[in-house]
Amino acid sequence: MFEFRIIDTADGNQIIDRHLKTPYNALTPLQMMEYMEMDATLSLMDRMERRAKAEADRRRKLARNPLYRIACLCGLF
């Protein structure tokens, strides 16, 4: 079961709704290929988002570190 659903709009655009689930048996073989590609893309985007958040958290913690602040004042960073 896919954890998202691709919804086609009247104007030809597609919307990804992550609140709905799509069972495998409800898809045609062509739709299954499209859903598999989209699943891989969404997984990559999620991974990139997690890495960016972890990096932001790391930078935030580093900026609050008093030793780092002193090093910045001294011109080391």
N, C-alpha and C positions, 0 to 999 in steps of 0.2 A: 504494500500500500504506500503510495506516495503521500508525503506530508504537505502537499500543496495541490492547487487546482488551477489550470490555465483556463481563463474565461475569455471567450471571444466577444467583443463588443460589436454593435451594429455598424460602426464606422470602420471596421476591419482591424482595429487594434486588439492586442491581447493583454490581459491583466492577470497577474499571478496573485492568487489569494492563499496565504499561508495558514489561514484559519480552517480551511476545508481540506478534507482528505480525499484522495482518488484511488479507488480499488483497481487492481491490475485487470480484473475481468471486465471492467467497464470501458476498456480502451481497445481501439483497433490497433493492428500492428504498426501503422504509420504514426498514430498518436503515441504509442508506446515508445517509439524511437524519439519522438519529440520530447516526451516527458523524461526519458533517460538523459538526454542532452541537457535539459533544463535542470534536472536534479544535480548533475555534475557541476553545472555553472553555479547553482545556488550554494552547493557545498563549498566551492572555491571562494565565493563571495563571503560566506560565513566565516571561513578560516581567515581570510584577509581582515575581516572586521574584528575577530578575536585578537589577532596579532596587533592590530592598530590600537585596540583598547589596552592590551597588556603593555605596549610600548608607552602609551600615554600615562598609564598608572605608574610605570617605572620612572618616567621623567618627573611625574608629580612627586613621588616619594623622594627622588634624588634632590629635587629643588627644595624640599622642606628639610633636608639634612643640614644641620648646622656646620659640619665640616666642609660640605660643598659650598655653602654660602661664604665661608671664610676664604676658601680657595678662589672663588669668583672675585671677592673684594681685593685679594692680593694679585689678581690678574693671571692666575694659572689656567683658568678656563674661559 
